[in-house]
Amino acid sequence: MNLIKQIIVSSGVLTVLLGGALVVSTPTYAAGITCTVLPQSICDGSDAGDLESSSTWLLVIYIVNILSGAVGLAAVAMIAYAAFLYTTAQSDEGQTKKAKEMIRNAAIGIVAYALMWAAIQWLVPGGVFN
């Protein structure tokens, strides 16, 4: 019983200390950043007041767009390689089976990514891609 009381008291003290630190602290923004890798619009959004023009939101959209391109490129490459295997298999049943499995897995990957993208669009108010 004594241990439970100590845990509750220490959790309360920790909550008050951390909550106080969050209330007292003020956000700081880096003004005039010049982006070298990311688009400048992401760095310019560091002091935005609303969510849709904030740099974090723009970075998430940028990453999802890159992932969309990467998934599409990987699927096309996988299907092209599987088609090459299927075409050159001649009478090798193992190679034909491997090629069919690769095409099926690429199709499953595309459908899974499309469902994930649709779920993000549905979960985020207003959608991610407007």
C-alpha positions as CSV (number, residue, x, y, z in Angstrom):
1,M,0.0,0.0,0.0
2,N,2.9,2.3,0.8
3,L,4.4,1.7,-2.6
4,I,1.2,2.6,-4.4
5,K,1.0,5.8,-2.4
6,Q,4.6,6.7,-3.3
7,I,3.9,6.1,-7.0
8,I,0.8,8.2,-7.0
9,V,2.5,11.1,-5.2
10,S,5.6,11.0,-7.4
11,S,3.4,10.8,-10.5
12,G,1.5,13.9,-9.4
13,V,4.7,15.8,-8.6
14,L,6.2,14.9,-12.0
15,T,3.0,15.9,-13.8
16,V,2.9,19.3,-12.0
17,L,6.6,19.9,-12.8
18,L,6.4,18.9,-16.5
19,G,3.0,20.7,-16.9
20,G,4.5,23.9,-15.4
21,A,7.4,23.7,-17.7
22,L,5.2,23.4,-20.7
23,V,3.0,26.3,-19.6
24,V,5.9,28.7,-18.8
25,S,8.0,27.9,-21.8
26,T,7.5,30.0,-25.0
27,P,8.0,28.7,-28.5
28,T,11.0,30.0,-30.4
29,Y,11.2,30.2,-34.1
30,A,14.1,30.5,-36.4
31,A,13.6,33.5,-38.6
32,G,15.1,33.7,-42.1
33,I,16.2,30.1,-42.5
34,T,17.5,29.2,-45.9
35,C,16.7,25.6,-46.7
36,T,19.4,23.6,-48.5
37,V,17.6,20.2,-48.8
38,L,13.9,20.8,-48.3
39,P,11.7,23.2,-50.3
40,Q,11.9,26.7,-49.0
41,S,8.1,26.7,-48.2
42,I,8.7,24.2,-45.5
43,C,11.3,26.3,-43.8
44,D,9.2,29.5,-44.2
45,G,6.3,27.8,-42.4
46,S,8.2,27.6,-39.1
47,D,6.4,30.6,-37.6
48,A,3.0,29.9,-39.1
49,G,0.1,30.1,-36.7
50,D,-2.2,27.6,-38.3
51,L,-1.7,23.9,-38.9
52,E,-2.1,23.8,-42.6
53,S,0.8,26.2,-43.3
54,S,3.0,25.1,-40.4
55,S,6.4,23.5,-41.3
56,T,5.6,20.3,-39.6
57,W,2.4,19.8,-41.6
58,L,4.2,20.7,-44.9
59,L,7.0,18.3,-44.0
60,V,4.5,15.4,-43.5
61,I,2.9,16.1,-46.8
62,Y,6.3,16.3,-48.5
63,I,7.3,12.9,-47.0
64,V,4.0,11.2,-48.0
65,N,4.5,12.5,-51.5
66,I,8.0,11.1,-51.7
67,L,6.8,7.7,-50.3
68,S,4.0,7.6,-52.9
69,G,6.5,8.0,-55.7
70,A,8.8,5.4,-54.1
71,V,6.0,2.9,-53.7
72,G,4.9,3.4,-57.3
73,L,8.5,3.1,-58.6
74,A,9.1,-0.1,-56.5
75,A,5.9,-1.6,-57.8
76,V,6.7,-0.9,-61.4
77,A,10.2,-2.3,-61.0
78,M,8.9,-5.4,-59.3
79,I,6.3,-6.1,-62.0
80,A,8.9,-5.4,-64.8
81,Y,11.3,-7.9,-63.2
82,A,8.6,-10.5,-62.6
83,A,7.5,-10.1,-66.3
84,F,11.2,-10.6,-67.3
85,L,11.3,-13.8,-65.2
86,Y,8.0,-15.0,-66.6
87,T,9.0,-14.4,-70.1
88,T,12.4,-16.1,-69.8
89,A,11.1,-19.1,-67.7
90,Q,10.5,-21.3,-70.8
91,S,9.6,-24.6,-69.1
92,D,11.0,-23.8,-65.6
93,E,8.0,-24.1,-63.3
94,G,9.9,-22.7,-60.3
95,Q,10.8,-19.5,-62.1
96,T,7.2,-19.1,-63.4
97,K,5.8,-19.6,-59.9
98,K,8.3,-17.0,-58.5
99,A,7.3,-14.5,-61.2
100,K,3.5,-15.0,-60.4
101,E,4.2,-14.6,-56.7
102,M,6.1,-11.3,-57.3
103,I,3.3,-9.9,-59.4
104,R,0.7,-10.9,-56.8
105,N,2.9,-9.3,-54.0
106,A,3.3,-6.1,-56.0
107,A,-0.5,-5.9,-56.5
108,I,-1.0,-6.5,-52.7
109,G,1.5,-3.8,-51.9
110,I,-0.2,-1.3,-54.2
111,V,-3.6,-2.1,-52.7
112,A,-2.3,-1.9,-49.1
113,Y,-0.7,1.5,-49.8
114,A,-3.9,2.8,-51.5
115,L,-5.9,1.7,-48.4
116,M,-3.4,3.4,-46.1
117,W,-3.6,6.6,-48.2
118,A,-7.4,6.5,-48.1
119,A,-7.3,6.0,-44.3
120,I,-5.1,9.0,-43.9
121,Q,-7.4,11.1,-46.1
122,W,-10.4,10.0,-44.0
123,L,-8.8,10.3,-40.5
124,V,-7.2,13.8,-41.0
125,P,-9.9,16.5,-41.0
126,G,-10.0,18.1,-44.4
127,G,-7.7,15.5,-45.8
128,V,-3.9,15.6,-46.3
129,F,-3.9,16.4,-50.0
130,N,-6.1,19.3,-51.0
